[in-house]
């Protein structure tokens, strides 16, 4: 799987550079997320702007990974999805369950707001 990872102060941006995400890429993506979760900064933005399609099994796995991240108190935001990619997630009944934004900048905002919310809740 061809990816570029950019580490920021509060999150990692995983820019996936593949036209199609296939089910056999699940292990690679899982390993990338495992490596990130072992670091101090655990929040993830997954930039899918270069992806045209995702196979159903990997679409389901991405939704599961996002759910697991939130269960562990980390942010996981998808951004840059094309209409075709949105349709792939929609066909699996997953689009409405995903935390997704049109742009990476908006994803940054969500991560920062969620970080503030977690800090606020921690103080209570």
PyMOL commands that set and color helices and strands:
alter all, ss='L'
color gray80, all
select helices_A, chain A and resi 23-37+56-71+83-91+95-97+104-123
alter helices_A, ss='H'
color red, helices_A
select strands_A, chain A and resi 3-7+12-16+20-21+44-47+53-54+76-79+100-101
alter strands_A, ss='S'
color yellow, strands_A
deselect
rebuild
show_as cartoon
